Amino acid sequence: MIDDLLAKALEHGGGTHTVDDVWEAIEAGRMQLWRGQRSVMVTEVVQYPRLKAVRVFAAAGDMAEVLEMEEVAAAWGKQMGCQRIEGFGRPGWRRVMKGRGYEARTFGWRVL
């Protein structure tokens, strides 16, 4: 089930990672797995030059459960010294997360 949910989330990631890549990063301690009954979320800690952030790298499954995991990941990030939590994703996430204090940002990529 977890691999299926990860694969679903990665479909929208622009081809940067496979499920195996994510598992390798989790096992190496570069990413963290948050598991629910019907959902999965993967985070990573990012150290920018001026601040540290916990980034929601991928999430899929039951929206309410993912939002609960996001709360736990935010608290964990704060304990790890992170100053913010961030995430990127499909446009539908923007509507949900704006009501939770996230700032909407425009982003994308183009093939070179």
N, CA, C and O atoms as a Tinker XYZ file with bonds, in Angstrom:
   448  protein
     1  N      0.809000   -1.192000    0.000000    73     2
     2  CA     0.000000    0.000000    0.000000    64     1     3
     3  C      0.859000    1.265000    0.000000    63     2     4     5
     4  O      0.565000    2.213000   -0.728000    81     3
     5  N      1.926000    1.284000    0.819000    73     3     6
     6  CA     2.766000    2.472000    0.896000    64     5     7
     7  C      3.414000    2.762000   -0.452000    63     6     8     9
     8  O      3.437000    3.910000   -0.895000    81     7
     9  N      3.936000    1.738000   -1.100000    73     7    10
    10  CA     4.563000    1.953000   -2.407000    64     9    11
    11  C      3.560000    2.511000   -3.415000    63    10    12    13
    12  O      3.910000    3.377000   -4.217000    81    11
    13  N      2.321000    2.025000   -3.384000    73    11    14
    14  CA     1.292000    2.528000   -4.303000    64    13    15
    15  C      0.998000    4.000000   -4.039000    63    14    16    17
    16  O      0.871000    4.786000   -4.979000    81    15
    17  N      0.889000    4.380000   -2.764000    73    15    18
    18  CA     0.635000    5.778000   -2.416000    64    17    19
    19  C      1.822000    6.658000   -2.800000    63    18    20    21
    20  O      1.637000    7.759000   -3.319000    81    19
    21  N      3.033000    6.179000   -2.548000    73    19    22
    22  CA     4.212000    6.943000   -2.953000    64    21    23
    23  C      4.250000    7.124000   -4.464000    63    22    24    25
    24  O      4.540000    8.215000   -4.954000    81    23
    25  N      3.962000    6.070000   -5.195000    73    23    26
    26  CA     3.958000    6.157000   -6.657000    64    25    27
    27  C      2.930000    7.179000   -7.123000    63    26    28    29
    28  O      3.193000    7.951000   -8.045000    81    27
    29  N      1.763000    7.187000   -6.491000    73    27    30
    30  CA     0.721000    8.160000   -6.851000    64    29    31
    31  C      1.205000    9.585000   -6.617000    63    30    32    33
    32  O      1.010000   10.458000   -7.463000    81    31
    33  N      1.837000    9.819000   -5.471000    73    31    34
    34  CA     2.352000   11.159000   -5.169000    64    33    35
    35  C      3.459000   11.556000   -6.142000    63    34    36    37
    36  O      3.521000   12.707000   -6.573000    81    35
    37  N      4.319000   10.625000   -6.485000    73    35    38
    38  CA     5.451000   10.925000   -7.361000    64    37    39
    39  C      5.034000   11.176000   -8.809000    63    38    40    41
    40  O      5.800000   11.762000   -9.574000    81    39
    41  N      3.844000   10.748000   -9.195000    73    39    42
    42  CA     3.346000   11.019000  -10.549000    64    41    43
    43  C      3.331000   12.515000  -10.845000    63    42    44    45
    44  O      3.433000   12.925000  -12.001000    81    43
    45  N      3.206000   13.322000   -9.805000    73    43    46
    46  CA     3.102000   14.773000   -9.964000    64    45    47
    47  C      4.413000   15.477000   -9.653000    63    46    48    49
    48  O      4.444000   16.704000   -9.555000    81    47
    49  N      5.490000   14.727000   -9.496000    73    47    50
    50  CA     6.768000   15.300000   -9.099000    64    49    51
    51  C      7.708000   15.647000  -10.232000    63    50    52    53
    52  O      8.833000   16.078000   -9.982000    81    51
    53  N      7.285000   15.474000  -11.457000    73    51    54
    54  CA     8.133000   15.857000  -12.575000    64    53    55
    55  C      9.257000   14.891000  -12.890000    63    54    56    57
    56  O     10.210000   15.253000  -13.580000    81    55
    57  N      9.159000   13.666000  -12.394000    73    55    58
    58  CA    10.148000   12.650000  -12.740000    64    57    59
    59  C     11.457000   12.754000  -11.984000    63    58    60    61
    60  O     12.469000   12.216000  -12.434000    81    59
    61  N     11.466000   13.436000  -10.839000    73    59    62
    62  CA    12.721000   13.601000  -10.104000    64    61    63
    63  C     13.122000   12.375000   -9.303000    63    62    64    65
    64  O     14.310000   12.149000   -9.069000    81    63
    65  N     12.138000   11.573000   -8.877000    73    63    66
    66  CA    12.427000   10.430000   -8.013000    64    65    67
    67  C     11.535000    9.240000   -8.383000    63    66    68    69
    68  O     10.417000    9.408000   -8.869000    81    67
    69  N     12.050000    8.059000   -8.145000    73    67    70
    70  CA    11.240000    6.847000   -8.204000    64    69    71
    71  C     10.911000    6.452000   -6.764000    63    70    72    73
    72  O     11.455000    7.022000   -5.818000    81    71
    73  N     10.035000    5.492000   -6.608000    73    71    74
    74  CA     9.728000    4.973000   -5.276000    64    73    75
    75  C     11.004000    4.421000   -4.641000    63    74    76    77
    76  O     11.247000    4.638000   -3.453000    81    75
    77  N     11.809000    3.719000   -5.409000    73    75    78
    78  CA    13.074000    3.180000   -4.877000    64    77    79
    79  C     14.008000    4.296000   -4.415000    63    78    80    81
    80  O     14.683000    4.155000   -3.396000    81    79
    81  N     14.052000    5.405000   -5.157000    73    79    82
    82  CA    14.886000    6.542000   -4.745000    64    81    83
    83  C     14.440000    7.078000   -3.386000    63    82    84    85
    84  O     15.265000    7.394000   -2.529000    81    83
    85  N     13.127000    7.174000   -3.203000    73    83    86
    86  CA    12.590000    7.685000   -1.939000    64    85    87
    87  C     12.926000    6.734000   -0.800000    63    86    88    89
    88  O     13.352000    7.173000    0.269000    81    87
    89  N     12.740000    5.435000   -1.018000    73    87    90
    90  CA    13.082000    4.461000    0.032000    64    89    91
    91  C     14.562000    4.538000    0.393000    63    90    92    93
    92  O     14.927000    4.455000    1.566000    81    91
    93  N     15.407000    4.697000   -0.615000    73    91    94
    94  CA    16.849000    4.806000   -0.361000    64    93    95
    95  C     17.148000    6.035000    0.511000    63    94    96    97
    96  O     17.957000    5.956000    1.436000    81    95
    97  N     16.499000    7.162000    0.216000    73    95    98
    98  CA    16.712000    8.385000    1.000000    64    97    99
    99  C     16.186000    8.227000    2.425000    63    98   100   101
   100  O     16.792000    8.730000    3.371000    81    99
   101  N     15.061000    7.530000    2.582000    73    99   102
   102  CA    14.510000    7.283000    3.919000    64   101   103
   103  C     15.478000    6.403000    4.722000    63   102   104   105
   104  O     15.789000    6.701000    5.875000    81   103
   105  N     15.943000    5.331000    4.103000    73   103   106
   106  CA    16.851000    4.419000    4.787000    64   105   107
   107  C     18.181000    5.087000    5.143000    63   106   108   109
   108  O     18.817000    4.724000    6.132000    81   107
   109  N     18.600000    6.067000    4.329000    73   107   110
   110  CA    19.851000    6.786000    4.592000    64   109   111
   111  C     19.648000    7.936000    5.584000    63   110   112   113
   112  O     20.618000    8.571000    5.997000    81   111
   113  N     18.408000    8.204000    5.965000    73   111   114
   114  CA    18.135000    9.271000    6.918000    64   113   115
   115  C     17.998000   10.652000    6.298000    63   114   116   117
   116  O     17.912000   11.643000    7.023000    81   115
   117  N     17.976000   10.739000    4.967000    73   115   118
   118  CA    17.830000   12.039000    4.300000    64   117   119
   119  C     16.372000   12.465000    4.175000    63   118   120   121
   120  O     16.085000   13.647000    3.985000    81   119
   121  N     15.460000   11.523000    4.279000    73   119   122
   122  CA    14.031000   11.801000    4.233000    64   121   123
   123  C     13.365000   11.053000    5.381000    63   122   124   125
   124  O     13.919000   10.101000    5.932000    81   123
   125  N     12.164000   11.507000    5.728000    73   123   126
   126  CA    11.421000   10.895000    6.819000    64   125   127
   127  C     10.072000   10.407000    6.288000    63   126   128   129
   128  O      9.428000   11.093000    5.494000    81   127
   129  N      9.656000    9.239000    6.722000    73   127   130
   130  CA     8.381000    8.652000    6.326000    64   129   131
   131  C      7.365000    8.844000    7.450000    63   130   132   133
   132  O      7.633000    8.507000    8.603000    81   131
   133  N      6.207000    9.382000    7.106000    73   131   134
   134  CA     5.088000    9.557000    8.030000    64   133   135
   135  C      3.970000    8.683000    7.482000    63   134   136   137
   136  O      3.498000    8.894000    6.365000    81   135
   137  N      3.553000    7.712000    8.262000    73   135   138
   138  CA     2.609000    6.699000    7.805000    64   137   139
   139  C      1.304000    6.807000    8.580000    63   138   140   141
   140  O      1.302000    6.896000    9.808000    81   139
   141  N      0.200000    6.799000    7.852000    73   139   142
   142  CA    -1.109000    6.771000    8.475000    64   141   143
   143  C     -1.825000    5.478000    8.126000    63   142   144   145
   144  O     -1.229000    4.581000    7.530000    81   143
   145  N     -3.086000    5.373000    8.488000    73   143   146
   146  CA    -3.878000    4.191000    8.156000    64   145   147
   147  C     -4.171000    4.120000    6.652000    63   146   148   149
   148  O     -4.169000    3.041000    6.061000    81   147
   149  N     -4.424000    5.294000    6.041000    73   147   150
   150  CA    -4.804000    5.366000    4.634000    64   149   151
   151  C     -3.945000    6.341000    3.841000    63   150   152   153
   152  O     -4.282000    6.684000    2.708000    81   151
   153  N     -2.845000    6.788000    4.423000    73   151   154
   154  CA    -2.070000    7.872000    3.822000    64   153   155
   155  C     -0.584000    7.711000    4.096000    63   154   156   157
   156  O     -0.162000    6.934000    4.953000    81   155
   157  N      0.191000    8.471000    3.341000    73   155   158
   158  CA     1.634000    8.500000    3.522000    64   157   159
   159  C      2.129000    9.915000    3.215000    63   158   160   161
   160  O      1.581000   10.606000    2.356000    81   159
   161  N      3.168000   10.328000    3.928000    73   159   162
   162  CA     3.803000   11.610000    3.677000    64   161   163
   163  C      5.300000   11.423000    3.851000    63   162   164   165
   164  O      5.742000   10.683000    4.729000    81   163
   165  N      6.074000   12.092000    3.018000    73   163   166
   166  CA     7.527000   12.041000    3.101000    64   165   167
   167  C      8.018000   13.476000    3.249000    63   166   168   169
   168  O      7.597000   14.368000    2.511000    81   167
   169  N      8.917000   13.688000    4.213000    73   167   170
   170  CA     9.509000   15.003000    4.416000    64   169   171
   171  C     11.019000   14.920000    4.285000    63   170   172   173
   172  O     11.614000   13.842000    4.298000    81   171
   173  N     11.615000   16.091000    4.159000    73   171   174
   174  CA    13.069000   16.203000    4.190000    64   173   175
   175  C     13.421000   17.531000    4.842000    63   174   176   177
   176  O     12.695000   18.514000    4.691000    81   175
   177  N     14.514000   17.561000    5.553000    73   175   178
   178  CA    14.986000   18.802000    6.161000    64   177   179
   179  C     15.930000   19.459000    5.163000    63   178   180   181
   180  O     16.851000   18.832000    4.640000    81   179
   181  N     15.673000   20.747000    4.915000    73   179   182
   182  CA    16.468000   21.506000    3.952000    64   181   183
   183  C     17.174000   22.638000    4.694000    63   182   184   185
   184  O     16.536000   23.430000    5.387000    81   183
   185  N     18.475000   22.705000    4.546000    73   183   186
   186  CA    19.247000   23.782000    5.165000    64   185   187
   187  C     19.576000   24.812000    4.093000    63   186   188   189
   188  O     20.448000   24.588000    3.253000    81   187
   189  N     18.879000   25.935000    4.126000    73   187   190
   190  CA    19.167000   27.057000    3.237000    64   189   191
   191  C     20.258000   27.905000    3.881000    63   190   192   193
   192  O     20.553000   27.720000    5.062000    81   191
   193  N     20.862000   28.827000    3.141000    73   191   194
   194  CA    21.889000   29.680000    3.754000    64   193   195
   195  C     21.382000   30.476000    4.964000    63   194   196   197
   196  O     22.151000   30.754000    5.885000    81   195
   197  N     20.111000   30.840000    4.967000    73   195   198
   198  CA    19.613000   31.709000    6.032000    64   197   199
   199  C     18.562000   31.076000    6.939000    63   198   200   201
   200  O     18.172000   31.686000    7.935000    81   199
   201  N     18.104000   29.896000    6.630000    73   199   202
   202  CA    17.146000   29.229000    7.513000    64   201   203
   203  C     17.073000   27.752000    7.201000    63   202   204   205
   204  O     17.548000   27.283000    6.167000    81   203
   205  N     16.466000   27.038000    8.122000    73   203   206
   206  CA    16.277000   25.589000    8.010000    64   205   207
   207  C     14.777000   25.330000    7.901000    63   206   208   209
   208  O     13.983000   25.937000    8.619000    81   207
   209  N     14.395000   24.429000    7.004000    73   207   210
   210  CA    12.980000   24.143000    6.783000    64   209   211
   211  C     12.741000   22.650000    6.704000    63   210   212   213
   212  O     13.612000   21.886000    6.288000    81   211
   213  N     11.543000   22.242000    7.110000    73   211   214
   214  CA    11.104000   20.880000    6.848000    64   213   215
   215  C     10.187000   20.972000    5.637000    63   214   216   217
   216  O      9.200000   21.708000    5.649000    81   215
   217  N     10.516000   20.228000    4.602000    73   215   218
   218  CA     9.766000   20.260000    3.348000    64   217   219
   219  C      8.937000   18.991000    3.225000    63   218   220   221
   220  O      9.448000   17.881000    3.377000    81   219
   221  N      7.655000   19.171000    2.950000    73   219   222
   222  CA     6.807000   18.026000    2.623000    64   221   223
   223  C      7.121000   17.692000    1.165000    63   222   224   225
   224  O      6.732000   18.413000    0.246000    81   223
   225  N      7.824000   16.596000    0.985000    73   223   226
   226  CA     8.284000   16.191000   -0.340000    64   225   227
   227  C      7.182000   15.501000   -1.133000    63   226   228   229
   228  O      7.042000   15.734000   -2.334000    81   227
   229  N      6.410000   14.663000   -0.478000    73   227   230
   230  CA     5.350000   13.911000   -1.147000    64   229   231
   231  C      4.277000   13.545000   -0.135000    63   230   232   233
   232  O      4.570000   13.292000    1.033000    81   231
   233  N      3.040000   13.518000   -0.593000    73   231   234
   234  CA     1.928000   13.103000    0.263000    64   233   235
   235  C      0.813000   12.550000   -0.610000    63   234   236   237
   236  O      0.561000   13.046000   -1.708000    81   235
   237  N      0.155000   11.521000   -0.109000    73   235   238
   238  CA    -0.968000   10.929000   -0.844000    64   237   239
   239  C     -1.851000   10.176000    0.135000    63   238   240   241
   240  O     -1.403000    9.721000    1.187000    81   239
   241  N     -3.111000   10.058000   -0.238000    73   239   242
   242  CA    -4.051000    9.311000    0.584000    64   241   243
   243  C     -5.193000   10.181000    1.053000    63   242   244   245
   244  O     -5.640000   11.080000    0.341000    81   243
   245  N     -5.658000    9.909000    2.250000    73   243   246
   246  CA    -6.786000   10.614000    2.842000    64   245   247
   247  C     -6.360000   12.021000    3.272000    63   246   248   249
   248  O     -5.434000   12.179000    4.067000    81   247
   249  N     -7.042000   13.041000    2.742000    73   247   250
   250  CA    -6.665000   14.430000    2.999000    64   249   251
   251  C     -6.633000   14.763000    4.490000    63   250   252   253
   252  O     -5.669000   15.363000    4.964000    81   251
   253  N     -7.666000   14.385000    5.230000    73   251   254
   254  CA    -7.714000   14.702000    6.659000    64   253   255
   255  C     -6.536000   14.072000    7.393000    63   254   256   257
   256  O     -5.943000   14.692000    8.276000    81   255
   257  N     -6.204000   12.852000    7.027000    73   255   258
   258  CA    -5.092000   12.167000    7.686000    64   257   259
   259  C     -3.758000   12.815000    7.323000    63   258   260   261
   260  O     -2.883000   12.951000    8.178000    81   259
   261  N     -3.599000   13.214000    6.067000    73   259   262
   262  CA    -2.375000   13.901000    5.644000    64   261   263
   263  C     -2.220000   15.211000    6.417000    63   262   264   265
   264  O     -1.116000   15.562000    6.834000    81   263
   265  N     -3.328000   15.930000    6.608000    73   263   266
   266  CA    -3.259000   17.189000    7.343000    64   265   267
   267  C     -2.878000   16.960000    8.807000    63   266   268   269
   268  O     -2.181000   17.784000    9.400000    81   267
   269  N     -3.323000   15.861000    9.385000    73   267   270
   270  CA    -2.892000   15.509000   10.750000    64   269   271
   271  C     -1.393000   15.226000   10.776000    63   270   272   273
   272  O     -0.691000   15.658000   11.691000    81   271
   273  N     -0.907000   14.502000    9.776000    73   271   274
   274  CA     0.526000   14.199000    9.711000    64   273   275
   275  C      1.334000   15.476000    9.520000    63   274   276   277
   276  O      2.434000   15.603000   10.057000    81   275
   277  N      0.792000   16.423000    8.755000    73   275   278
   278  CA     1.478000   17.694000    8.523000    64   277   279
   279  C      1.666000   18.441000    9.837000    63   278   280   281
   280  O      2.711000   19.053000   10.062000    81   279
   281  N      0.662000   18.394000   10.701000    73   279   282
   282  CA     0.766000   19.033000   12.017000    64   281   283
   283  C      1.885000   18.402000   12.844000    63   282   284   285
   284  O      2.675000   19.110000   13.469000    81   283
   285  N      1.952000   17.090000   12.845000    73   283   286
   286  CA     2.987000   16.377000   13.591000    64   285   287
   287  C      4.365000   16.677000   12.994000    63   286   288   289
   288  O      5.327000   16.900000   13.729000    81   287
   289  N      4.459000   16.681000   11.659000    73   287   290
   290  CA     5.737000   16.976000   11.003000    64   289   291
   291  C      6.184000   18.405000   11.293000    63   290   292   293
   292  O      7.379000   18.657000   11.450000    81   291
   293  N      5.241000   19.340000   11.367000    73   291   294
   294  CA     5.587000   20.733000   11.683000    64   293   295
   295  C      6.161000   20.834000   13.094000    63   294   296   297
   296  O      7.161000   21.518000   13.314000    81   295
   297  N      5.528000   20.154000   14.044000    73   295   298
   298  CA     6.029000   20.167000   15.421000    64   297   299
   299  C      7.405000   19.508000   15.494000    63   298   300   301
   300  O      8.297000   20.005000   16.181000    81   299
   301  N      7.577000   18.399000   14.793000    73   299   302
   302  CA     8.868000   17.717000   14.742000    64   301   303
   303  C      9.926000   18.644000   14.134000    63   302   304   305
   304  O     11.039000   18.752000   14.649000    81   303
   305  N      9.561000   19.315000   13.023000    73   303   306
   306  CA    10.496000   20.239000   12.384000    64   305   307
   307  C     10.946000   21.338000   13.325000    63   306   308   309
   308  O     12.121000   21.702000   13.355000    81   307
   309  N     10.012000   21.858000   14.085000    73   307   310
   310  CA    10.358000   22.909000   15.052000    64   309   311
   311  C     11.361000   22.376000   16.072000    63   310   312   313
   312  O     12.310000   23.077000   16.424000    81   311
   313  N     11.165000   21.151000   16.552000    73   311   314
   314  CA    12.109000   20.533000   17.487000    64   313   315
   315  C     13.489000   20.338000   16.853000    63   314   316   317
   316  O     14.508000   20.357000   17.542000    81   315
   317  N     13.504000   20.152000   15.531000    73   315   318
   318  CA    14.762000   19.954000   14.807000    64   317   319
   319  C     15.439000   21.277000   14.463000    63   318   320   321
   320  O     16.497000   21.286000   13.833000    81   319
   321  N     14.836000   22.398000   14.872000    73   319   322
   322  CA    15.424000   23.704000   14.612000    64   321   323
   323  C     14.969000   24.359000   13.329000    63   322   324   325
   324  O     15.556000   25.349000   12.893000    81   323
   325  N     13.926000   23.817000   12.717000    73   323   326
   326  CA    13.408000   24.403000   11.479000    64   325   327
   327  C     12.573000   25.640000   11.795000    63   326   328   329
   328  O     11.839000   25.678000   12.782000    81   327
   329  N     12.701000   26.645000   10.941000    73   327   330
   330  CA    11.927000   27.865000   11.103000    64   329   331
   331  C     10.633000   27.858000   10.303000    63   330   332   333
   332  O      9.756000   28.689000   10.540000    81   331
   333  N     10.502000   26.932000    9.359000    73   331   334
   334  CA     9.256000   26.864000    8.591000    64   333   335
   335  C      9.050000   25.466000    8.029000    63   334   336   337
   336  O      9.964000   24.644000    7.965000    81   335
   337  N      7.812000   25.240000    7.626000    73   335   338
   338  CA     7.454000   24.032000    6.893000    64   337   339
   339  C      6.997000   24.490000    5.519000    63   338   340   341
   340  O      6.304000   25.499000    5.389000    81   339
   341  N      7.384000   23.748000    4.500000    73   339   342
   342  CA     7.030000   24.133000    3.141000    64   341   343
   343  C      6.661000   22.907000    2.331000    63   342   344   345
   344  O      7.011000   21.783000    2.692000    81   343
   345  N      5.967000   23.125000    1.257000    73   343   346
   346  CA     5.592000   22.040000    0.380000    64   345   347
   347  C      5.189000   22.581000   -0.973000    63   346   348   349
   348  O      4.865000   23.760000   -1.113000    81   347
   349  N      5.211000   21.736000   -1.942000    73   347   350
   350  CA     4.836000   22.081000   -3.295000    64   349   351
   351  C      3.955000   20.964000   -3.816000    63   350   352   353
   352  O      4.082000   19.820000   -3.379000    81   351
   353  N      3.068000   21.276000   -4.737000    73   351   354
   354  CA     2.223000   20.205000   -5.243000    64   353   355
   355  C      1.198000   20.681000   -6.234000    63   354   356   357
   356  O      1.301000   21.766000   -6.806000    81   355
   357  N      0.219000   19.852000   -6.419000    73   355   358
   358  CA    -0.843000   20.143000   -7.370000    64   357   359
   359  C     -1.640000   21.371000   -6.923000    63   358   360   361
   360  O     -1.649000   21.714000   -5.741000    81   359
   361  N     -2.306000   22.029000   -7.871000    73   359   362
   362  CA    -3.077000   23.233000   -7.524000    64   361   363
   363  C     -4.115000   23.026000   -6.422000    63   362   364   365
   364  O     -4.381000   23.958000   -5.663000    81   363
   365  N     -4.701000   21.854000   -6.310000    73   363   366
   366  CA    -5.692000   21.599000   -5.276000    64   365   367
   367  C     -5.128000   21.756000   -3.872000    63   366   368   369
   368  O     -5.841000   22.167000   -2.956000    81   367
   369  N     -3.858000   21.432000   -3.700000    73   367   370
   370  CA    -3.225000   21.588000   -2.390000    64   369   371
   371  C     -3.149000   23.052000   -1.990000    63   370   372   373
   372  O     -3.250000   23.385000   -0.809000    81   371
   373  N     -2.970000   23.935000   -2.981000    73   371   374
   374  CA    -2.856000   25.363000   -2.694000    64   373   375
   375  C     -4.084000   25.871000   -1.945000    63   374   376   377
   376  O     -3.959000   26.613000   -0.971000    81   375
   377  N     -5.264000   25.474000   -2.397000    73   375   378
   378  CA    -6.509000   25.918000   -1.747000    64   377   379
   379  C     -6.585000   25.423000   -0.308000    63   378   380   381
   380  O     -6.961000   26.174000    0.593000    81   379
   381  N     -6.234000   24.185000   -0.098000    73   379   382
   382  CA    -6.305000   23.607000    1.244000    64   381   383
   383  C     -5.277000   24.247000    2.174000    63   382   384   385
   384  O     -5.606000   24.611000    3.303000    81   383
   385  N     -4.058000   24.384000    1.719000    73   383   386
   386  CA    -2.978000   24.829000    2.584000    64   385   387
   387  C     -3.024000   26.333000    2.861000    63   386   388   389
   388  O     -2.521000   26.785000    3.890000    81   387
   389  N     -3.614000   27.102000    1.968000    73   387   390
   390  CA    -3.724000   28.542000    2.211000    64   389   391
   391  C     -4.494000   28.796000    3.512000    63   390   392   393
   392  O     -4.149000   29.704000    4.269000    81   391
   393  N     -5.517000   28.011000    3.767000    73   391   394
   394  CA    -6.291000   28.151000    4.989000    64   393   395
   395  C     -5.546000   27.694000    6.232000    63   394   396   397
   396  O     -6.033000   27.877000    7.349000    81   395
   397  N     -4.382000   27.108000    6.053000    73   395   398
   398  CA    -3.573000   26.628000    7.184000    64   397   399
   399  C     -2.340000   27.504000    7.387000    63   398   400   401
   400  O     -1.417000   27.124000    8.107000    81   399
   401  N     -2.326000   28.679000    6.752000    73   399   402
   402  CA    -1.234000   29.623000    6.955000    64   401   403
   403  C     -0.116000   29.566000    5.936000    63   402   404   405
   404  O      0.866000   30.297000    6.070000    81   403
   405  N     -0.230000   28.723000    4.924000    73   403   406
   406  CA     0.797000   28.660000    3.891000    64   405   407
   407  C      0.618000   29.819000    2.922000    63   406   408   409
   408  O     -0.508000   30.224000    2.635000    81   407
   409  N      1.720000   30.350000    2.420000    73   407   410
   410  CA     1.681000   31.378000    1.399000    64   409   411
   411  C      1.727000   30.701000    0.042000    63   410   412   413
   412  O      2.534000   29.799000   -0.187000    81   411
   413  N      0.858000   31.139000   -0.852000    73   411   414
   414  CA     0.842000   30.571000   -2.207000    64   413   415
   415  C      2.038000   31.100000   -2.993000    63   414   416   417
   416  O      2.302000   32.303000   -3.009000    81   415
   417  N      2.734000   30.216000   -3.623000    73   415   418
   418  CA     3.868000   30.565000   -4.482000    64   417   419
   419  C      3.650000   29.946000   -5.848000    63   418   420   421
   420  O      3.103000   28.850000   -5.967000    81   419
   421  N      4.078000   30.652000   -6.866000    73   419   422
   422  CA     4.025000   30.108000   -8.215000    64   421   423
   423  C      5.352000   29.411000   -8.477000    63   422   424   425
   424  O      6.420000   29.942000   -8.171000    81   423
   425  N      5.273000   28.242000   -9.035000    73   423   426
   426  CA     6.489000   27.521000   -9.346000    64   425   427
   427  C      6.229000   26.600000  -10.523000    63   426   428   429
   428  O      5.089000   26.455000  -10.966000    81   427
   429  N      7.240000   26.005000  -11.009000    73   427   430
   430  CA     7.119000   25.054000  -12.106000    64   429   431
   431  C      8.495000   24.726000  -12.613000    63   430   432   433
   432  O      9.500000   25.051000  -11.980000    81   431
   433  N      8.537000   24.097000  -13.729000    73   431   434
   434  CA     9.794000   23.773000  -14.363000    64   433   435
   435  C      9.579000   23.725000  -15.849000    63   434   436   437
   436  O      8.449000   23.600000  -16.320000    81   435
   437  N     10.650000   23.822000  -16.580000    73   435   438
   438  CA    10.586000   23.647000  -18.020000    64   437   439
   439  C     11.743000   22.755000  -18.433000    63   438   440   441
   440  O     12.814000   22.774000  -17.826000    81   439
   441  N     11.511000   21.998000  -19.449000    73   439   442
   442  CA    12.533000   21.076000  -19.940000    64   441   443
   443  C     13.558000   21.883000  -20.734000    63   442   444   445
   444  O     13.190000   22.695000  -21.583000    81   443
   445  N     14.824000   21.663000  -20.460000    73   443   446
   446  CA    15.884000   22.368000  -21.181000    64   445   447
   447  C     16.455000   21.520000  -22.281000    63   446   448
   448  O     17.360000   21.958000  -22.992000    81   447
